[in-house]
């Protein structure tokens, strides 16, 4: 005779767990993986032509984040992490313009991690 699992999750308990401060640690770990992947594909300027070679690559940061995620019509605060680049020219490197081509290192890093995890 086989037994069937009868697990019934409690949404209030799961939600309480996701809002605890210790949930920032796994979120930060995931953010650091994304940051490392983005740094690996980031462009580095030629030192003979660029005044700040490697500035974009060195300007990635991971910040803790408390995000309001609505669930069943009510606001719920959830732990998370934000990966961003604080270089002054970060938008140009990510999206491109007439002078700078579109490199999109953050988007490439997100796509690579999604592909690695079957997402």
Biopython code that builds the backbone (N, CA, C, O; Angstrom):
import numpy as np
from Bio.PDB.StructureBuilder import StructureBuilder

atoms = [
    (1, "UNK", "N", (0.840, -1.170, 0.000)),
    (1, "UNK", "CA", (0.000, 0.000, 0.000)),
    (1, "UNK", "C", (0.895, 1.246, 0.000)),
    (1, "UNK", "O", (1.859, 1.329, 0.760)),
    (2, "UNK", "N", (0.567, 2.188, -0.844)),
    (2, "UNK", "CA", (1.340, 3.423, -0.895)),
    (2, "UNK", "C", (0.607, 4.508, -0.134)),
    (2, "UNK", "O", (-0.622, 4.554, -0.086)),
    (3, "UNK", "N", (1.393, 5.361, 0.447)),
    (3, "UNK", "CA", (0.817, 6.464, 1.212)),
    (3, "UNK", "C", (0.986, 7.756, 0.446)),
    (3, "UNK", "O", (2.026, 8.000, -0.167)),
    (4, "UNK", "N", (0.004, 8.543, 0.483)),
    (4, "UNK", "CA", (0.016, 9.811, -0.224)),
    (4, "UNK", "C", (0.259, 10.950, 0.770)),
    (4, "UNK", "O", (-0.327, 10.990, 1.852)),
    (5, "UNK", "N", (1.122, 11.855, 0.381)),
    (5, "UNK", "CA", (1.408, 12.999, 1.233)),
    (5, "UNK", "C", (0.170, 13.886, 1.350)),
    (5, "UNK", "O", (-0.546, 14.102, 0.372)),
    (6, "UNK", "N", (-0.064, 14.380, 2.521)),
    (6, "UNK", "CA", (-1.232, 15.236, 2.745)),
    (6, "UNK", "C", (-0.791, 16.592, 3.294)),
    (6, "UNK", "O", (-1.348, 17.095, 4.270)),
    (7, "UNK", "N", (0.203, 17.160, 2.659)),
    (7, "UNK", "CA", (0.689, 18.464, 3.099)),
    (7, "UNK", "C", (-0.258, 19.550, 2.600)),
    (7, "UNK", "O", (-0.604, 19.591, 1.419)),
    (8, "UNK", "N", (-0.661, 20.404, 3.487)),
    (8, "UNK", "CA", (-1.461, 21.574, 3.143)),
    (8, "UNK", "C", (-0.740, 22.790, 3.709)),
    (8, "UNK", "O", (-0.701, 22.984, 4.924)),
    (9, "UNK", "N", (-0.169, 23.609, 2.830)),
    (9, "UNK", "CA", (0.578, 24.776, 3.288)),
    (9, "UNK", "C", (-0.319, 25.833, 3.891)),
    (9, "UNK", "O", (-1.459, 26.021, 3.468)),
    (10, "UNK", "N", (0.215, 26.522, 4.886)),
    (10, "UNK", "CA", (-0.489, 27.657, 5.477)),
    (10, "UNK", "C", (0.100, 28.928, 4.890)),
    (10, "UNK", "O", (1.270, 29.235, 5.118)),
    (11, "UNK", "N", (-0.693, 29.660, 4.146)),
    (11, "UNK", "CA", (-0.192, 30.861, 3.491)),
    (11, "UNK", "C", (0.280, 31.898, 4.511)),
    (11, "UNK", "O", (1.242, 32.621, 4.251)),
    (12, "UNK", "N", (-0.370, 31.979, 5.641)),
    (12, "UNK", "CA", (0.048, 32.971, 6.635)),
    (12, "UNK", "C", (1.427, 32.619, 7.196)),
    (12, "UNK", "O", (2.237, 33.513, 7.443)),
    (13, "UNK", "N", (1.697, 31.352, 7.395)),
    (13, "UNK", "CA", (3.005, 30.936, 7.901)),
    (13, "UNK", "C", (4.106, 31.129, 6.878)),
    (13, "UNK", "O", (5.203, 31.574, 7.216)),
    (14, "UNK", "N", (3.816, 30.794, 5.621)),
    (14, "UNK", "CA", (4.794, 30.984, 4.553)),
    (14, "UNK", "C", (5.054, 32.474, 4.356)),
    (14, "UNK", "O", (6.202, 32.882, 4.176)),
    (15, "UNK", "N", (4.013, 33.282, 4.386)),
    (15, "UNK", "CA", (4.174, 34.725, 4.246)),
    (15, "UNK", "C", (4.965, 35.328, 5.389)),
    (15, "UNK", "O", (5.784, 36.222, 5.177)),
    (16, "UNK", "N", (4.726, 34.842, 6.609)),
    (16, "UNK", "CA", (5.493, 35.343, 7.753)),
    (16, "UNK", "C", (6.967, 34.993, 7.605)),
    (16, "UNK", "O", (7.835, 35.793, 7.952)),
    (17, "UNK", "N", (7.252, 33.798, 7.089)),
    (17, "UNK", "CA", (8.645, 33.393, 6.885)),
    (17, "UNK", "C", (9.314, 34.284, 5.831)),
    (17, "UNK", "O", (10.462, 34.693, 6.004)),
    (18, "UNK", "N", (8.603, 34.584, 4.747)),
    (18, "UNK", "CA", (9.185, 35.381, 3.668)),
    (18, "UNK", "C", (9.410, 36.837, 4.046)),
    (18, "UNK", "O", (10.117, 37.550, 3.335)),
    (19, "UNK", "N", (8.830, 37.291, 5.138)),
    (19, "UNK", "CA", (9.023, 38.677, 5.549)),
    (19, "UNK", "C", (10.041, 38.815, 6.683)),
    (19, "UNK", "O", (10.293, 39.931, 7.139)),
    (20, "UNK", "N", (10.622, 37.730, 7.142)),
    (20, "UNK", "CA", (11.595, 37.783, 8.236)),
    (20, "UNK", "C", (12.929, 38.359, 7.761)),
    (20, "UNK", "O", (13.286, 38.203, 6.593)),
    (21, "UNK", "N", (13.664, 39.017, 8.647)),
    (21, "UNK", "CA", (14.952, 39.604, 8.258)),
    (21, "UNK", "C", (15.985, 38.581, 7.800)),
    (21, "UNK", "O", (16.834, 38.904, 6.969)),
    (22, "UNK", "N", (15.934, 37.357, 8.320)),
    (22, "UNK", "CA", (16.939, 36.375, 7.907)),
    (22, "UNK", "C", (16.743, 35.898, 6.476)),
    (22, "UNK", "O", (17.611, 35.210, 5.939)),
    (23, "UNK", "N", (15.636, 36.241, 5.852)),
    (23, "UNK", "CA", (15.437, 35.886, 4.443)),
    (23, "UNK", "C", (16.276, 36.763, 3.513)),
    (23, "UNK", "O", (16.400, 36.462, 2.325)),
    (24, "UNK", "N", (16.846, 37.837, 4.039)),
    (24, "UNK", "CA", (17.709, 38.680, 3.200)),
    (24, "UNK", "C", (18.990, 37.953, 2.815)),
    (24, "UNK", "O", (19.556, 38.240, 1.760)),
    (25, "UNK", "N", (19.464, 37.023, 3.636)),
    (25, "UNK", "CA", (20.714, 36.320, 3.331)),
    (25, "UNK", "C", (20.610, 35.493, 2.046)),
    (25, "UNK", "O", (21.474, 35.644, 1.181)),
    (26, "UNK", "N", (19.609, 34.631, 1.869)),
    (26, "UNK", "CA", (19.533, 33.899, 0.593)),
    (26, "UNK", "C", (19.251, 34.811, -0.595)),
    (26, "UNK", "O", (19.695, 34.532, -1.709)),
    (27, "UNK", "N", (18.525, 35.886, -0.369)),
    (27, "UNK", "CA", (18.272, 36.838, -1.453)),
    (27, "UNK", "C", (19.571, 37.521, -1.864)),
    (27, "UNK", "O", (19.821, 37.721, -3.053)),
    (28, "UNK", "N", (20.393, 37.876, -0.891)),
    (28, "UNK", "CA", (21.690, 38.493, -1.185)),
    (28, "UNK", "C", (22.599, 37.521, -1.923)),
    (28, "UNK", "O", (23.324, 37.919, -2.834)),
    (29, "UNK", "N", (22.564, 36.240, -1.530)),
    (29, "UNK", "CA", (23.369, 35.235, -2.212)),
    (29, "UNK", "C", (22.978, 35.134, -3.681)),
    (29, "UNK", "O", (23.846, 35.073, -4.551)),
    (30, "UNK", "N", (21.687, 35.117, -3.960)),
    (30, "UNK", "CA", (21.221, 35.080, -5.347)),
    (30, "UNK", "C", (21.629, 36.355, -6.086)),
    (30, "UNK", "O", (22.001, 36.302, -7.258)),
    (31, "UNK", "N", (21.562, 37.495, -5.404)),
    (31, "UNK", "CA", (21.990, 38.757, -6.005)),
    (31, "UNK", "C", (23.470, 38.777, -6.322)),
    (31, "UNK", "O", (23.879, 39.318, -7.350)),
    (32, "UNK", "N", (24.280, 38.192, -5.446)),
    (32, "UNK", "CA", (25.723, 38.132, -5.695)),
    (32, "UNK", "C", (26.054, 37.238, -6.887)),
    (32, "UNK", "O", (26.995, 37.520, -7.630)),
    (33, "UNK", "N", (25.288, 36.163, -7.075)),
    (33, "UNK", "CA", (25.485, 35.313, -8.255)),
    (33, "UNK", "C", (25.162, 36.096, -9.527)),
    (33, "UNK", "O", (25.887, 36.014, -10.518)),
    (34, "UNK", "N", (24.077, 36.846, -9.489)),
    (34, "UNK", "CA", (23.705, 37.666, -10.640)),
    (34, "UNK", "C", (24.756, 38.737, -10.905)),
    (34, "UNK", "O", (25.108, 38.997, -12.055)),
    (35, "UNK", "N", (25.256, 39.354, -9.842)),
    (35, "UNK", "CA", (26.275, 40.391, -9.984)),
    (35, "UNK", "C", (27.547, 39.816, -10.599)),
    (35, "UNK", "O", (28.140, 40.440, -11.479)),
    (36, "UNK", "N", (27.976, 38.636, -10.152)),
    (36, "UNK", "CA", (29.189, 38.019, -10.696)),
    (36, "UNK", "C", (29.019, 37.700, -12.179)),
    (36, "UNK", "O", (29.942, 37.886, -12.972)),
    (37, "UNK", "N", (27.843, 37.222, -12.544)),
    (37, "UNK", "CA", (27.572, 36.914, -13.955)),
    (37, "UNK", "C", (27.580, 38.197, -14.792)),
    (37, "UNK", "O", (28.096, 38.199, -15.910)),
    (38, "UNK", "N", (27.019, 39.276, -14.270)),
    (38, "UNK", "CA", (26.999, 40.550, -14.995)),
    (38, "UNK", "C", (28.404, 41.134, -15.122)),
    (38, "UNK", "O", (28.749, 41.706, -16.156)),
    (39, "UNK", "N", (29.213, 40.990, -14.075)),
    (39, "UNK", "CA", (30.586, 41.489, -14.150)),
    (39, "UNK", "C", (31.407, 40.710, -15.166)),
    (39, "UNK", "O", (32.306, 41.263, -15.800)),
    (40, "UNK", "N", (31.101, 39.431, -15.322)),
    (40, "UNK", "CA", (31.853, 38.608, -16.272)),
    (40, "UNK", "C", (31.631, 39.053, -17.714)),
    (40, "UNK", "O", (32.530, 38.920, -18.544)),
    (41, "UNK", "N", (30.445, 39.579, -18.025)),
    (41, "UNK", "CA", (30.163, 40.000, -19.403)),
    (41, "UNK", "C", (30.207, 41.517, -19.577)),
    (41, "UNK", "O", (29.841, 42.027, -20.635)),
    (42, "UNK", "N", (30.648, 42.237, -18.559)),
    (42, "UNK", "CA", (30.704, 43.704, -18.638)),
    (42, "UNK", "C", (31.875, 44.158, -19.500)),
    (42, "UNK", "O", (32.949, 43.558, -19.459)),
    (43, "UNK", "N", (31.670, 45.210, -20.275)),
    (43, "UNK", "CA", (32.757, 45.736, -21.092)),
    (43, "UNK", "C", (33.761, 46.514, -20.242)),
    (43, "UNK", "O", (33.399, 47.160, -19.259)),
    (44, "UNK", "N", (35.016, 46.437, -20.639)),
    (44, "UNK", "CA", (36.087, 47.204, -19.990)),
    (44, "UNK", "C", (36.755, 48.018, -21.093)),
    (44, "UNK", "O", (37.179, 47.471, -22.111)),
    (45, "UNK", "N", (36.844, 49.318, -20.880)),
    (45, "UNK", "CA", (37.409, 50.194, -21.895)),
    (45, "UNK", "C", (38.911, 50.019, -22.061)),
    (45, "UNK", "O", (39.596, 49.509, -21.174)),
    (46, "UNK", "N", (39.400, 50.446, -23.197)),
    (46, "UNK", "CA", (40.831, 50.421, -23.489)),
    (46, "UNK", "C", (41.506, 51.539, -22.692)),
    (46, "UNK", "O", (41.116, 52.699, -22.821)),
    (47, "UNK", "N", (42.511, 51.214, -21.869)),
    (47, "UNK", "CA", (43.138, 52.251, -21.036)),
    (47, "UNK", "C", (43.762, 53.404, -21.825)),
    (47, "UNK", "O", (43.916, 54.500, -21.287)),
    (48, "UNK", "N", (44.120, 53.177, -23.083)),
    (48, "UNK", "CA", (44.707, 54.260, -23.872)),
    (48, "UNK", "C", (43.649, 55.265, -24.333)),
    (48, "UNK", "O", (43.973, 56.424, -24.589)),
    (49, "UNK", "N", (42.396, 54.837, -24.442)),
    (49, "UNK", "CA", (41.328, 55.718, -24.911)),
    (49, "UNK", "C", (40.332, 56.101, -23.824)),
    (49, "UNK", "O", (39.720, 57.166, -23.895)),
    (50, "UNK", "N", (40.164, 55.251, -22.824)),
    (50, "UNK", "CA", (39.150, 55.448, -21.792)),
    (50, "UNK", "C", (39.796, 56.029, -20.534)),
    (50, "UNK", "O", (40.811, 55.519, -20.058)),
    (51, "UNK", "N", (39.197, 57.104, -19.998)),
    (51, "UNK", "CA", (39.753, 57.713, -18.781)),
    (51, "UNK", "C", (39.500, 56.847, -17.556)),
    (51, "UNK", "O", (40.266, 56.905, -16.595)),
    (52, "UNK", "N", (38.440, 56.046, -17.573)),
    (52, "UNK", "CA", (38.085, 55.213, -16.427)),
    (52, "UNK", "C", (37.824, 53.775, -16.872)),
    (52, "UNK", "O", (36.680, 53.321, -16.828)),
    (53, "UNK", "N", (38.855, 53.053, -17.298)),
    (53, "UNK", "CA", (38.609, 51.675, -17.727)),
    (53, "UNK", "C", (38.229, 50.797, -16.535)),
    (53, "UNK", "O", (38.867, 50.854, -15.483)),
    (54, "UNK", "N", (37.207, 50.003, -16.705)),
    (54, "UNK", "CA", (36.775, 49.103, -15.647)),
    (54, "UNK", "C", (35.856, 49.723, -14.614)),
    (54, "UNK", "O", (35.467, 49.050, -13.660)),
    (55, "UNK", "N", (35.496, 50.995, -14.780)),
    (55, "UNK", "CA", (34.615, 51.652, -13.810)),
    (55, "UNK", "C", (33.242, 51.000, -13.789)),
    (55, "UNK", "O", (32.682, 50.783, -12.714)),
    (56, "UNK", "N", (32.690, 50.682, -14.954)),
    (56, "UNK", "CA", (31.372, 50.063, -15.009)),
    (56, "UNK", "C", (31.397, 48.697, -14.323)),
    (56, "UNK", "O", (30.500, 48.371, -13.545)),
    (57, "UNK", "N", (32.405, 47.919, -14.608)),
    (57, "UNK", "CA", (32.513, 46.575, -14.040)),
    (57, "UNK", "C", (32.648, 46.608, -12.521)),
    (57, "UNK", "O", (32.158, 45.706, -11.840)),
    (58, "UNK", "N", (33.299, 47.626, -11.985)),
    (58, "UNK", "CA", (33.526, 47.734, -10.542)),
    (58, "UNK", "C", (32.376, 48.420, -9.812)),
    (58, "UNK", "O", (32.411, 48.527, -8.586)),
    (59, "UNK", "N", (31.362, 48.885, -10.533)),
    (59, "UNK", "CA", (30.303, 49.677, -9.917)),
    (59, "UNK", "C", (29.023, 48.903, -9.633)),
    (59, "UNK", "O", (27.986, 49.520, -9.391)),
    (60, "UNK", "N", (29.058, 47.588, -9.654)),
    (60, "UNK", "CA", (27.878, 46.799, -9.316)),
    (60, "UNK", "C", (27.729, 46.717, -7.803)),
    (60, "UNK", "O", (28.716, 46.569, -7.083)),
    (61, "UNK", "N", (26.489, 46.814, -7.321)),
    (61, "UNK", "CA", (26.199, 46.689, -5.891)),
    (61, "UNK", "C", (24.949, 45.817, -5.718)),
    (61, "UNK", "O", (24.100, 45.731, -6.604)),
    (62, "UNK", "N", (24.868, 45.179, -4.553)),
    (62, "UNK", "CA", (23.693, 44.393, -4.178)),
    (62, "UNK", "C", (23.155, 45.013, -2.896)),
    (62, "UNK", "O", (23.869, 45.105, -1.897)),
    (63, "UNK", "N", (21.890, 45.441, -2.925)),
    (63, "UNK", "CA", (21.270, 46.077, -1.763)),
    (63, "UNK", "C", (20.112, 45.227, -1.261)),
    (63, "UNK", "O", (19.396, 44.628, -2.063)),
    (64, "UNK", "N", (19.914, 45.164, 0.061)),
    (64, "UNK", "CA", (18.719, 44.487, 0.568)),
    (64, "UNK", "C", (17.477, 45.291, 0.205)),
    (64, "UNK", "O", (17.531, 46.513, 0.070)),
    (65, "UNK", "N", (16.367, 44.595, 0.051)),
    (65, "UNK", "CA", (15.156, 45.235, -0.430)),
    (65, "UNK", "C", (13.961, 44.650, 0.313)),
    (65, "UNK", "O", (13.851, 43.433, 0.463)),
    (66, "UNK", "N", (13.084, 45.504, 0.770)),
    (66, "UNK", "CA", (11.793, 45.088, 1.299)),
    (66, "UNK", "C", (10.752, 45.556, 0.300)),
    (66, "UNK", "O", (10.537, 46.756, 0.130)),
    (67, "UNK", "N", (10.108, 44.606, -0.359)),
    (67, "UNK", "CA", (9.197, 44.939, -1.450)),
    (67, "UNK", "C", (7.760, 44.624, -1.066)),
    (67, "UNK", "O", (7.487, 43.608, -0.429)),
    (68, "UNK", "N", (6.851, 45.496, -1.456)),
    (68, "UNK", "CA", (5.436, 45.301, -1.230)),
    (68, "UNK", "C", (4.883, 44.434, -2.366)),
    (68, "UNK", "O", (4.806, 44.876, -3.512)),
    (69, "UNK", "N", (4.504, 43.204, -2.037)),
    (69, "UNK", "CA", (3.944, 42.274, -3.011)),
    (69, "UNK", "C", (2.504, 41.988, -2.608)),
    (69, "UNK", "O", (2.279, 41.347, -1.582)),
    (70, "UNK", "N", (1.519, 42.444, -3.384)),
    (70, "UNK", "CA", (0.131, 42.189, -2.999)),
    (70, "UNK", "C", (-0.217, 40.704, -3.115)),
    (70, "UNK", "O", (0.141, 40.050, -4.094)),
    (71, "UNK", "N", (-0.904, 40.189, -2.126)),
    (71, "UNK", "CA", (-1.390, 38.811, -2.131)),
    (71, "UNK", "C", (-2.835, 38.813, -1.668)),
    (71, "UNK", "O", (-3.144, 39.253, -0.561)),
    (72, "UNK", "N", (-3.704, 38.323, -2.513)),
    (72, "UNK", "CA", (-5.141, 38.315, -2.240)),
    (72, "UNK", "C", (-5.673, 39.710, -1.897)),
    (72, "UNK", "O", (-6.508, 39.877, -1.008)),
    (73, "UNK", "N", (-5.168, 40.694, -2.624)),
    (73, "UNK", "CA", (-5.658, 42.047, -2.460)),
    (73, "UNK", "C", (-5.070, 42.833, -1.312)),
    (73, "UNK", "O", (-5.400, 44.008, -1.148)),
    (74, "UNK", "N", (-4.207, 42.227, -0.508)),
    (74, "UNK", "CA", (-3.618, 42.930, 0.628)),
    (74, "UNK", "C", (-2.122, 43.109, 0.405)),
    (74, "UNK", "O", (-1.472, 42.224, -0.151)),
    (75, "UNK", "N", (-1.567, 44.243, 0.833)),
    (75, "UNK", "CA", (-0.128, 44.442, 0.681)),
    (75, "UNK", "C", (0.651, 43.548, 1.654)),
    (75, "UNK", "O", (0.313, 43.450, 2.834)),
    (76, "UNK", "N", (1.688, 42.907, 1.139)),
    (76, "UNK", "CA", (2.560, 42.056, 1.953)),
    (76, "UNK", "C", (4.004, 42.469, 1.706)),
    (76, "UNK", "O", (4.423, 42.618, 0.559)),
    (77, "UNK", "N", (4.750, 42.649, 2.762)),
    (77, "UNK", "CA", (6.152, 43.017, 2.647)),
    (77, "UNK", "C", (6.980, 41.739, 2.545)),
    (77, "UNK", "O", (6.850, 40.844, 3.380)),
    (78, "UNK", "N", (7.833, 41.654, 1.521)),
    (78, "UNK", "CA", (8.675, 40.493, 1.293)),
    (78, "UNK", "C", (10.133, 40.921, 1.195)),
    (78, "UNK", "O", (10.440, 42.010, 0.712)),
    (79, "UNK", "N", (11.022, 40.056, 1.655)),
    (79, "UNK", "CA", (12.462, 40.323, 1.584)),
    (79, "UNK", "C", (12.944, 40.080, 0.159)),
    (79, "UNK", "O", (12.372, 39.265, -0.566)),
    (80, "UNK", "N", (13.984, 40.779, -0.233)),
    (80, "UNK", "CA", (14.556, 40.619, -1.559)),
    (80, "UNK", "C", (15.907, 41.286, -1.633)),
    (80, "UNK", "O", (16.443, 41.737, -0.621)),
    (81, "UNK", "N", (16.455, 41.351, -2.826)),
    (81, "UNK", "CA", (17.731, 42.019, -3.062)),
    (81, "UNK", "C", (17.663, 42.707, -4.423)),
    (81, "UNK", "O", (17.029, 42.213, -5.356)),
    (82, "UNK", "N", (18.322, 43.841, -4.514)),
    (82, "UNK", "CA", (18.368, 44.603, -5.763)),
    (82, "UNK", "C", (19.809, 44.645, -6.250)),
    (82, "UNK", "O", (20.710, 45.036, -5.508)),
    (83, "UNK", "N", (20.026, 44.240, -7.500)),
    (83, "UNK", "CA", (21.342, 44.318, -8.131)),
    (83, "UNK", "C", (21.299, 45.501, -9.084)),
    (83, "UNK", "O", (20.425, 45.582, -9.947)),
    (84, "UNK", "N", (22.241, 46.410, -8.924)),
    (84, "UNK", "CA", (22.267, 47.570, -9.810)),
    (84, "UNK", "C", (23.692, 48.055, -10.010)),
    (84, "UNK", "O", (24.609, 47.692, -9.274)),
    (85, "UNK", "N", (23.845, 48.875, -11.014)),
    (85, "UNK", "CA", (25.140, 49.470, -11.309)),
    (85, "UNK", "C", (25.028, 50.959, -11.062)),
    (85, "UNK", "O", (24.124, 51.616, -11.579)),
    (86, "UNK", "N", (25.947, 51.495, -10.269)),
    (86, "UNK", "CA", (25.888, 52.902, -9.882)),
    (86, "UNK", "C", (26.845, 53.789, -10.675)),
    (86, "UNK", "O", (27.052, 54.948, -10.318)),
    (87, "UNK", "N", (27.421, 53.261, -11.735)),
    (87, "UNK", "CA", (28.289, 54.085, -12.586)),
    (87, "UNK", "C", (27.446, 55.148, -13.272)),
    (87, "UNK", "O", (26.287, 54.892, -13.598)),
    (88, "UNK", "N", (28.001, 56.334, -13.499)),
    (88, "UNK", "CA", (27.205, 57.393, -14.130)),
    (88, "UNK", "C", (26.753, 57.060, -15.549)),
    (88, "UNK", "O", (25.755, 57.609, -16.017)),
    (89, "UNK", "N", (27.453, 56.192, -16.230)),
    (89, "UNK", "CA", (27.101, 55.845, -17.609)),
    (89, "UNK", "C", (26.445, 54.459, -17.709)),
    (89, "UNK", "O", (26.438, 53.862, -18.786)),
    (90, "UNK", "N", (25.904, 53.949, -16.621)),
    (90, "UNK", "CA", (25.334, 52.597, -16.598)),
    (90, "UNK", "C", (24.168, 52.450, -17.566)),
    (90, "UNK", "O", (24.051, 51.422, -18.232)),
    (91, "UNK", "N", (23.312, 53.449, -17.658)),
    (91, "UNK", "CA", (22.161, 53.348, -18.553)),
    (91, "UNK", "C", (22.621, 53.218, -20.000)),
    (91, "UNK", "O", (22.053, 52.442, -20.768)),
    (92, "UNK", "N", (23.643, 53.974, -20.368)),
    (92, "UNK", "CA", (24.146, 53.911, -21.744)),
    (92, "UNK", "C", (24.739, 52.543, -22.062)),
    (92, "UNK", "O", (24.550, 52.023, -23.162)),
    (93, "UNK", "N", (25.453, 51.962, -21.108)),
    (93, "UNK", "CA", (26.056, 50.646, -21.349)),
    (93, "UNK", "C", (24.963, 49.586, -21.462)),
    (93, "UNK", "O", (25.047, 48.693, -22.305)),
    (94, "UNK", "N", (23.954, 49.681, -20.628)),
    (94, "UNK", "CA", (22.885, 48.673, -20.643)),
    (94, "UNK", "C", (21.995, 48.809, -21.879)),
    (94, "UNK", "O", (21.678, 47.807, -22.521)),
    (95, "UNK", "N", (21.592, 50.025, -22.218)),
    (95, "UNK", "CA", (20.612, 50.227, -23.292)),
    (95, "UNK", "C", (21.207, 50.767, -24.584)),
    (95, "UNK", "O", (20.606, 50.619, -25.648)),
    (96, "UNK", "N", (22.366, 51.384, -24.510)),
    (96, "UNK", "CA", (22.996, 51.946, -25.697)),
    (96, "UNK", "C", (22.411, 53.295, -26.078)),
    (96, "UNK", "O", (21.304, 53.646, -25.669)),
    (97, "UNK", "N", (23.160, 54.036, -26.857)),
    (97, "UNK", "CA", (22.703, 55.287, -27.466)),
    (97, "UNK", "C", (23.549, 55.488, -28.714)),
    (97, "UNK", "O", (24.187, 54.542, -29.177)),
    (98, "UNK", "N", (23.571, 56.665, -29.257)),
    (98, "UNK", "CA", (24.314, 56.887, -30.494)),
    (98, "UNK", "C", (25.817, 56.707, -30.361)),
    (98, "UNK", "O", (26.484, 56.315, -31.318)),
    (99, "UNK", "N", (26.352, 56.990, -29.179)),
    (99, "UNK", "CA", (27.802, 56.913, -28.988)),
    (99, "UNK", "C", (28.265, 55.572, -28.431)),
    (99, "UNK", "O", (29.366, 55.113, -28.736)),
    (100, "UNK", "N", (27.423, 54.950, -27.616)),
    (100, "UNK", "CA", (27.800, 53.706, -26.945)),
    (100, "UNK", "C", (26.896, 52.586, -27.452)),
    (100, "UNK", "O", (25.675, 52.741, -27.456)),
    (101, "UNK", "N", (27.471, 51.457, -27.880)),
    (101, "UNK", "CA", (26.617, 50.352, -28.315)),
    (101, "UNK", "C", (25.903, 49.704, -27.133)),
    (101, "UNK", "O", (26.312, 49.877, -25.985)),
    (102, "UNK", "N", (24.843, 48.964, -27.413)),
    (102, "UNK", "CA", (24.080, 48.284, -26.364)),
    (102, "UNK", "C", (24.815, 47.006, -25.964)),
    (102, "UNK", "O", (24.886, 46.056, -26.745)),
    (103, "UNK", "N", (25.362, 46.983, -24.746)),
    (103, "UNK", "CA", (26.047, 45.799, -24.245)),
    (103, "UNK", "C", (25.100, 44.919, -23.418)),
    (103, "UNK", "O", (25.198, 43.694, -23.486)),
    (104, "UNK", "N", (24.210, 45.500, -22.659)),
    (104, "UNK", "CA", (23.197, 44.819, -21.848)),
    (104, "UNK", "C", (23.761, 43.722, -20.947)),
    (104, "UNK", "O", (23.285, 42.589, -21.012)),
    (105, "UNK", "N", (24.763, 44.017, -20.107)),
    (105, "UNK", "CA", (25.325, 42.967, -19.254)),
    (105, "UNK", "C", (24.345, 42.442, -18.204)),
    (105, "UNK", "O", (24.355, 41.247, -17.906)),
    (106, "UNK", "N", (23.504, 43.300, -17.640)),
    (106, "UNK", "CA", (22.537, 42.808, -16.654)),
    (106, "UNK", "C", (21.496, 41.903, -17.305)),
    (106, "UNK", "O", (21.139, 40.866, -16.745)),
    (107, "UNK", "N", (21.013, 42.283, -18.466)),
    (107, "UNK", "CA", (20.037, 41.445, -19.152)),
    (107, "UNK", "C", (20.649, 40.110, -19.568)),
    (107, "UNK", "O", (19.993, 39.073, -19.473)),
    (108, "UNK", "N", (21.889, 40.128, -20.023)),
    (108, "UNK", "CA", (22.569, 38.877, -20.383)),
    (108, "UNK", "C", (22.765, 37.991, -19.160)),
    (108, "UNK", "O", (22.633, 36.771, -19.253)),
    (109, "UNK", "N", (23.077, 38.590, -18.014)),
    (109, "UNK", "CA", (23.265, 37.818, -16.788)),
    (109, "UNK", "C", (21.944, 37.186, -16.340)),
    (109, "UNK", "O", (21.919, 36.029, -15.921)),
    (110, "UNK", "N", (20.857, 37.941, -16.427)),
    (110, "UNK", "CA", (19.542, 37.401, -16.067)),
    (110, "UNK", "C", (19.181, 36.241, -16.987)),
    (110, "UNK", "O", (18.715, 35.201, -16.522)),
    (111, "UNK", "N", (19.392, 36.414, -18.286)),
    (111, "UNK", "CA", (19.076, 35.348, -19.242)),
    (111, "UNK", "C", (19.930, 34.103, -18.990)),
    (111, "UNK", "O", (19.433, 32.982, -19.099)),
    (112, "UNK", "N", (21.208, 34.291, -18.655)),
    (112, "UNK", "CA", (22.097, 33.146, -18.401)),
    (112, "UNK", "C", (21.664, 32.387, -17.146)),
    (112, "UNK", "O", (21.674, 31.156, -17.140)),
    (113, "UNK", "N", (21.287, 33.095, -16.093)),
    (113, "UNK", "CA", (20.852, 32.418, -14.877)),
    (113, "UNK", "C", (19.500, 31.741, -15.065)),
    (113, "UNK", "O", (19.265, 30.671, -14.503)),
    (114, "UNK", "N", (18.615, 32.342, -15.839)),
    (114, "UNK", "CA", (17.340, 31.694, -16.145)),
    (114, "UNK", "C", (17.567, 30.391, -16.918)),
    (114, "UNK", "O", (16.941, 29.372, -16.627)),
    (115, "UNK", "N", (18.461, 30.435, -17.900)),
    (115, "UNK", "CA", (18.746, 29.239, -18.692)),
    (115, "UNK", "C", (19.395, 28.151, -17.846)),
    (115, "UNK", "O", (19.134, 26.964, -18.042)),
    (116, "UNK", "N", (20.236, 28.557, -16.910)),
    (116, "UNK", "CA", (20.917, 27.576, -16.047)),
    (116, "UNK", "C", (19.961, 26.893, -15.079)),
    (116, "UNK", "O", (20.196, 25.759, -14.664)),
    (117, "UNK", "N", (18.884, 27.583, -14.719)),
    (117, "UNK", "CA", (17.937, 27.032, -13.739)),
    (117, "UNK", "C", (16.622, 26.603, -14.370)),
    (117, "UNK", "O", (15.642, 26.362, -13.664)),
    (118, "UNK", "N", (16.594, 26.508, -15.692)),
    (118, "UNK", "CA", (15.396, 26.027, -16.370)),
    (118, "UNK", "C", (14.228, 26.979, -16.333)),
    (118, "UNK", "O", (13.079, 26.544, -16.406)),
    (119, "UNK", "N", (14.493, 28.287, -16.220)),
    (119, "UNK", "CA", (13.400, 29.257, -16.125)),
    (119, "UNK", "C", (13.218, 29.974, -17.344)),
    (119, "UNK", "O", (12.337, 30.829, -17.431)),
]
sb = StructureBuilder()
sb.init_structure("model")
sb.init_model(0)
sb.init_chain("A")
sb.init_seg("    ")
for serial, (resi, resn, name, xyz) in enumerate(atoms, 1):
    if name == "N":
        sb.init_residue(resn, " ", resi, " ")
    sb.init_atom(name, np.array(xyz, "f"), 0.0, 1.0, " ", f" {name:<3s}", serial, name[0])
structure = sb.get_structure()
